[in-house]
């Protein structure tokens, strides 16, 4: 069976919490399981994390767990009847002081600071931009508006301001508690919602470090790019993170749908240039929430993200609440595989004019170049931290990369890296023993066989982080 390079992130929810179904989804291609902290209590997430670990063990493979923080709740309050239908031209009030349930005339606000952050003429978008209202005036805690684009507005739907500009902090008190919960089960990645700048990510990293210290754990940090203000600060956010998520829902509401495809391409390119991972998310297979097959447009959308070089494509409601969670994963895996088959390799151009200032980085690039031109069967990186495999995965190559590590935490983190298959193996032996064990490991898994050529990188002494200093080309006896 061909090996897929692009990884799949699937959100766990009511539709996918059956242990047997989750195991099937992992076998079908899920590499990372996302726990959405916008829903559920702390114990729910702890239980779900254990569910994921058990399903992965039964499937015989490791997956990463990504804890996705809720971020600031810039939302309307609740309605007496659960929802109202707003007509174009009608007046509607957003009232931060309102304590009673909402009705057709007004509703309360979860985000009490909103009246101080909007002015006459501002355009507010509710429910992911499906409802558009214009601010007529602000009086005390009340925002008086006129409905431009109407529709059904139900409890706790989100509010965005066109063009951005809302100052809610990226990390709330709830997020800080949720970080502690996520570190208690050693989530491999933490996704930070609505960061505006590098400072937001640095604060998140500090909170994660404190919460994870007692477990000796270091999670990867993913910045969700979904605010207009994040775009001018994209590079600094990227440098303060381990990766980014192209969160196309809220981002599209703030900057406009038409702008997002070009931004997506720019973000993927920038992430790869800076040796960071990138996830493309939101509505990738949306129709499969209710239909057993995707639309042609969704197939093209997923394929284009793959061709752009994304590390992973993400499923949200499709697997959390949809009717066909397993079928969605199967279809997505097929699309990724087909798209990868059409990718041109431009390694020579990638390396033109490049200089490397670190020995381990230069070794990683040498392995790619040599394996490509030799037509090697595999590239093998013996790695403690996963850095060598990450660097290799930033360049498009049709030779599969196998990362051998002695740390299960490193193995799980590498499940998100494009074209990297992480395998657990004790890497503490001396060099010659380690190299022989690595080849035996590959042979036992059917990755290489007699006569195959592969490239392998390691460091001397073995097992030291950042110590990769050797490249060897081997032919299997």
N, C-alpha and C positions, 0 to 999 in steps of 0.2 A: 504494500500500500504506500503511495507517495506520502512524503512527509511535509506537513504544512508549516510554514515559517511564521505567519502572522498569528498572534495569540488572540484568544477569545475571553473577554471578561463578561460574566453573567451575574445578574443581580438575583440574590436569593429573596424569596417572598412566599406568600401563601401557595402560589401555584407550583413552587419547586421545592417545598420543604419536606416532601416525602423522601425518606432515606433511600429507597430503591430507585426512585426517579432521579434524585441528585447523583447517585452513583452512575446511572446511565448517562446523564448529561456530562459527567467528567470523562467517562469512557468515549463519548461522542466528540469531545474536543474542548471542553471548558478548561482553561488554564488558571484563571483567577476568579474567585467568587467575591462579589461585592456585597457587603452588608450596609444597607441604607439606614443611617442613624436618624433620618427624619421620621422614621416609624419605629414603634416598639420601645420597650423599657430595657434597662441594662441587662437584666437576667435573660431577656429574649435573645439578645445578641450573643451573650456568653453561651447559651444553649445552641444557637445556630452555628457558632464557630466550632463547637464540639461535633455537631452534625456534619459539618464540612470535613473536618479532620477524619472522622470515622468513614465517611463515604469515600474519601481519597484513599484511605488505607485499603478498603475493600476493592477499589478499582486498581490498586497497585501502582499509583502514581501520586506525586506531590502536586498540590495546587497552592497558590498564594491566596491569602485572605486580605481584602482591601476594605478598611473601615472608612466609609464616606460620611464625613461630618455634615450636619444640617446647615450650619452657618446661620447668619441673621435671618429672623423670621419677618420679612417685609411682606405682610399678608393682611387681608381683610379679616374681620372677626367672623362670628357665626351668625346665621340667620334664624329667625323664629321657625321658619318652615324649611330650613336646610338650604334653600336657594331662592333666588328671584330672577325674573327675566327683565333685563333692561332694554328699553326701546330707544332707537336713535332720536336725539332731540330732547329727551327727558332730562330733568335735573336730578342729580344724585349727590349725596353728601357722604364724605369719609370723615368720621368724627372720632378723634383720639380719646375724647372724654366720655364717649358713650359706653354705658355699662349694660344696658338692656340689649337683647338680641336684635339683629338687623331686620329691616323690612324693605319695601320697594322704594322708600325715600332716602334711607340712610343706613350705614353699617359702621360698627366700631373698627378699630385698628389694633393689630398686635404690635405694630411698630409705632410707638407713641411720638417719636420725633418727626414723623413725616410732615406735619403742618409747618414745621420750621425749615424744611428743606425743599419746599416747592413754592412757586410764585405764579401769579396770573399768566396764563398763556402756555404753561408747561403741559406736556402731553403725558398722561399716565396710561400704562398698559396693564390690564388685569388678565389673569388666567392665561399666561404665556402669550399675551398679545392678541387673544381672540376678542377681547373687549377693549375699546379705546375711549378714553374720556379726556376732556380738556379742562384745565383748572380755570374757573371764572374768577374766584377770589379766595383768599384765606382769611378767616376771622377767628382769632383765638385758636382753639383746638380743632376747628372744623374747616374742611376743605370743600368748597362748593364747586361742583363740576357740571358739565354738560356731556351727555353720552354722544359720542360720534359714531362708534361702531358698537351695536348692541349685541345681546346674547345672554345665555344663562350664566349667572354668577352664583357659585355655591360657597359653602363654608371654607374659610381659610385659604382661599386662592391667592396666589402671589401677585405682588405689585412691582412693576418696573417703571423707571422714569426714562423716557426716550432720550438717548444721548448720555445716560448715566448721571452720576452726581449725587447719589444717596450715600451718606457717610457711615452707615451702620458698620461696626467693626466686624472683621472677618471671623473672629473667634468670640463666641458668646460664653456665658457661664455654663450653659448646657454642653457646649463643645468641649470645654475643659473637663467636665465630668465624663463625657463620652471618650475622651482621649485616655483617661484612667481606666475605663472599662475595656477599651480596645487593647491597651497594653497588658491588662490582666490575662488576656488569652494570646498575647504576642501577635497581634495583627501584623502582617508583613508590610503592608502599605497603609498610610493614612492619607485620604484625599481631603484637601482643605477647600471649602466652598467660598466663593466670592473674594479671593485675595485681591487687594488693590496694588500692592507693591511688595518688595522684597522683605520689608519689615514684618508684614503679616506672616510670611513663611518662616522667617527667623524665629518669631515668637512661637509658632506652632512647633518648630523643631525643638525649641527649649522646653516647652511643655511635654513633648513626647519623651525627650531625654530624661527628664525628672521622673515621669511616670513609669518609664521602662527600665530605669536603673536597677531596681531590685530584682529584675528578671534577667539582667545582663543582655538586654535586647536592644537592637537599633533598627527601627522601622524606616522604610523608604517614604519620602514625602512627595505627594502628587498635588500640584497646584491646578485647581479647576479654573480655567480661563472663561469667565462668564460675565464679567463686568466691562463696560466700555472703558473705564479708567485703567483696566489692566493692559489694554493693547499698547499704549505708549511705553508702559513699563515692562513689556513682555520679556525682554532680555534679562533684566535684573531679577524678575520673578523666577525665570528659568534657572539662573545661576544659583539662586537660593534654594532650589528644589532638586529632587532626584528625577522628576519628570513632570509633564503637564497633561491635562485632559482638555481636549477641545470640546468644551461643554456647550454644544450648539444651541440648546434651548434658550436659556436666559441670555446668552450672548446675542443671539439673533433678535430677541425682543429689544435689547438695548441699542444695537448698532444697525439693525435692519437685516432681513433675510438675505437680500441680494449681496451683501458684503461678506457673508460668512464663508462661502466656498473658497474665495481667494485667501481669506485669513487662515482657513484650515491648512491650505497648502503651505503658506508661509510659516505657520507654527510647527508643522511636521518637519519642514526643512531646517528650521532654526534649532529645534530640539536635537535632531540628528547631528548637526554641526557642533553642538555643545556637549555631545556624548550624554544626552539625557533621553529617557524613554518618553513615548507619547502615545496616548490613548485617544481614539476618535469615538465620540459618544453622541447619543440622543437620536431617537427615531430611526435608527438604522434599518430595522426590520419591523417598523411600527404596525403595518397591516397584519402581521402574524400574531398580534394579540388576539385577533378574532378569526383569521384565515389560515389554512394549513400550508399555503404557499406565499412567497413574497411577491411584490409587484416588480415589474421590469426596472422601474426607477430605483427601487431599493437595492436590487442586484447591482445596478450601476454605481450607486452610492457607496456600497461596501467595497466593490472592486476598485473604485477610484481612490478610496482611502488607502487600500493595499498598495496600489501603484504609486501613490504619493510617498510611501515608505513608513506608514504608521506601524508602531510595534503591535498594537492591539486594537480591536474593534469591540465595542461594548453594547451589551443588551441590558435594557432597564426593565420597563413594564412587560416587555415581551416574555421574559423568563420569570419575573416576580409575580405577575398577575394574569398573564395571558393563558389562552386555552391550549397552546401548543409549545410549551417550553423546550421539550426535547427536539421536536421537529425543527424549531428555530435554530438551535445550535447546529444540527445536522446540515441545514441549508446554508448557514453562514460559513461553516467549515468548507463546504463544497465551493462556494463563491471565492473564498480566500485562495484556495488551492488552484482554481482555474486562473485567477488573476495573476498569481505568482508565476505561473508557467509562461506568461507573456512579457516578463520583465527583462529588459536588457541589462547586462552587467557592464559597468563602466569603471572598473577598478583602476585601470591605468590612468584614466582622466582624474579620478578621485585623488590619486597620489601625486599628480604633477605639481611641482613647486611646493610640496609639503615638507616641513621639517619636523622632527620629533625630538623632544627635549628629555624624554624619559626612556630608559632602557626597556622597561616592561611594555610601554606603548609601542615602541619601535618593533619589538619582538612580535607583538600581536598583529601589527600591520604586515610584517614580513611573512607570517604564517598565512594570512589571507592571500597575499600576492603569489606566493609559491604554490599554494594549494590550487589556486585558480588556474595558473599556467601549466601545472603538472596534471591537471584533471584528477586531483586526489579524490578518494571516496569520502573522506571526512577530515575535519579539522578538530583537534582535541585540545582543550585548555584545562590543565590541572590548576585549579584556582582556589584560593582561600576566601578572598573577599568578593570575587565575581567580576572584578574590574576588567580583567583580560577579556573575558567573554563579552562584557558590555561594549568595549571598544571594537571588538570584532563585529558585533551585531549592528554597528552604525553604518556598515558598508554593505551594499547589496552584492551577494554572492550566492550562487546556486549550490555550493558545497555546504552540506549541513555542519553546524558547529555543535560539538558535544562538550559540555563543561563538567568536569569531574571535581567534586568538592567533598571535603570531610565534614562540612557543616550543613545540617538540614535547613538552618535559617538562610544560608546563602543559596542553597538549592531552591527553596521556595521563592526567594526574591528574583532569581534568574528565570522563573517561569514566565515573567512578563517580557523578557528580552526577545526581540524578533530573531528567528532562525537559530535560537539556542535551545538545546535540549539538555537540561541539567540532570546529572546523575550523581547519586551519593556513593562515595568510595573513600576509604581511608587514604589520605595523601601524606601521611606522616613518615612513611618509610624512606630509606635512602634512595637516591636517584635511580639507580639501575633496577632495584626491586620495584620501585614505584612505576617505572615505565613498563616493566614486564606485567605488573598487575593491571595497569591501565589497558594494555592490549588484550589481556585475558578477559577483562571486564567487557570490552567492546565485542570480542568474539562471542562471548556467552550470550550477549543480547542480539546477536545476528547483525550487528552494525558493520563489521568488517569480516572478511574471510580470506582464506589463503590467496596470496597474490595481490591483494588490494594495497594501494599506497595511501598513507594518511600523514598529516602533519600534526605534531604534538608540541605543545609549549609547557614549560614548567620552570620552577625556580630552584636554585641551590643556595642555602639548604632548603629542603622541601617543607611546605607548610607555613612559610613565613609570608604574611600579607605584603603585597607590593614588591615581591622578590622575583617575578618572572624574568629570567635572563637567558633562557635557552630555547632554541627551536630545533627540533629533530624531524627529519623526514624518514619514515619507516615503511618497509614493505612487509606485510604479514607473511610469515613463513608457512 
